[in-house]
Amino acid sequence: MKEHNFHPESLMMSEGYRPEWSEGALKSPIFQTSTFVFKTAEEGKAFFEIAYGLREQGKKEKLGLIYSRLNNPNLEILEKRLAIWDGAADCAVFDSGMAAISTAMFEFLQPGDLLLHSNPLYGGTSHFISHVLSKFGIEALGFTADLSREEIIDLVEKSGKAGRLAMIYLESPANPTNALIDIEMCSRVARHFSTAEKKVLTTVDNTYLGPLWQHPLKLGADLVLYSATKYIGGHSDVVAGACLGSSDLVKRIKTLRTFFGNLASPWTGWLLLRSLETLKLRMEKQAENATKVAAWLQNQPNVRQVHYLGLLTPADGDAWDIYKKQCLSPGAMVSFEVEGGEKEAFSLLNHLRLIKLAVSLGGTESLAQHPASMTHAGLEHEEKLALGIGDNLVRLSVGVENVDDIIWDLGQALQKMAVQEHSILPLGQVA
Ligand SMILES: *Cc1c(COP(=O)(O)O)cnc(C)c1O
């Protein structure tokens, strides 16, 4: 018979787990244990030799279970399943997205190095770069989506630190504006600055579209990072992260993870295994809903502009080309500008009845927030304006609810926002 390759969604229920490990249990139990019993002292010695890199690992030899800060069955199964979506050789899971990001940066950046990154970045990442990495003498240089390959190269040359460029770090689509960065082009910039002694790594935070709709490793990236708190977890009830890439790179990250002690817990691993079974169903429904919500928002009188990948057209030039090249779906994150400023945006948010006013994204429930005063409050005013994060911008993470209810809720809140604005005008004045 011909070999058959199962699709990722078909493997999410079984890959990496065997019922005979646990009395025939169909589902993996939670391996709630801190330590593991060695069969013999010789076996324990062999496991430690590999864990500490005291000798070469045999071809067939695998790191045995030692202690739950190094590895644990729930997390090993999770890593196997996550690797399938991105076509990665290996995966390391963490107890938060920030743990994955900061560990990857610490492993591959040295004092004196230069980190080139896209702007805007997730607030936590941005803070880590400017307040923590800077203390270790690691310099950072940001660029926006509108720069060409030549302009980015020029920017690095002009910094005087081109020889110390160690990592290009990207977030695309950007949060909250959905601005697109060309991952393949950036990996060519990394190659341009790589030497025989030092490879410049291209690293992508794929939280917004991954792991279904954007596969950075296939576009030339070396590492992919996730806040698994978002779509991967998908139920807004767990905080976790992941880093994927080649065996060599992920091995280094796992070693540092052992000493930072930021591996996820067995319970977190188990929750994420459960989430992965419905990942595709959830994400597809969310994108379908978001497409309808964005199209509807675009025709509302109090909405000035909608930023959604599904609304891009060939007239958008580069953005359209990048979208076609690297995104497999428009995703489920929408941001839109209302007529007015902070007062109007707040009025809209305060009048929502189904959609919850909260940060985070990717969960089954729809969430709305105000980037300028919430997720991106840490940016300077000018910086916000330059990046398109105005006081009238609202970000929406679209969930799996009935789309008519989401639209109804936005409709009534937009109407109340407009009525309120009229009613507070001084008597006799017309809007
Ligand atoms: C939430 C988020 C993070 C941080 O992840 P945590 O799980 O909250 O630590 C990083 N990047 C992006 C794009 C995010 O949305």
The ligand as an SDF file (V2000), in Angstrom:
LIG
                    3D

 15 15  0  0  0  0  0  0  0  0999 V2000
    0.9730   37.6660   24.4110 C   0  0  0  0  0  0  0  0  0  0  0  0
    2.0920   37.8190   23.4820 C   0  0  0  0  0  0  0  0  0  0  0  0
    3.4190   37.5850   23.9090 C   0  0  0  0  0  0  0  0  0  0  0  0
    3.7800   37.2320   25.3310 C   0  0  0  0  0  0  0  0  0  0  0  0
    3.2760   35.9740   25.7020 O   0  0  0  0  0  0  0  0  0  0  0  0
    2.9130   35.5780   27.2240 P   0  0  0  0  0  0  0  0  0  0  0  0
    2.3770   34.1930   27.0570 O   0  0  0  0  0  0  0  0  0  0  0  0
    1.9040   36.5600   27.7110 O   0  0  0  0  0  0  0  0  0  0  0  0
    4.1710   35.6270   27.9950 O   0  0  0  0  0  0  0  0  0  0  0  0
    4.4100   37.7010   22.9620 C   0  0  0  0  0  0  0  0  0  0  0  0
    4.1500   38.0630   21.6940 N   0  0  0  0  0  0  0  0  0  0  0  0
    2.8990   38.3010   21.2700 C   0  0  0  0  0  0  0  0  0  0  0  0
    2.6720   38.6990   19.8510 C   0  0  0  0  0  0  0  0  0  0  0  0
    1.8260   38.1970   22.1440 C   0  0  0  0  0  0  0  0  0  0  0  0
    0.5970   38.4610   21.7150 O   0  0  0  0  0  0  0  0  0  0  0  0
  1  2  1  0
  2  3  1  0
  2 14  2  0
  3  4  1  0
  3 10  2  0
  4  5  1  0
  5  6  1  0
  6  7  2  0
  6  8  1  0
  6  9  1  0
 10 11  1  0
 11 12  2  0
 12 13  1  0
 12 14  1  0
 14 15  1  0
M  END
$$$$
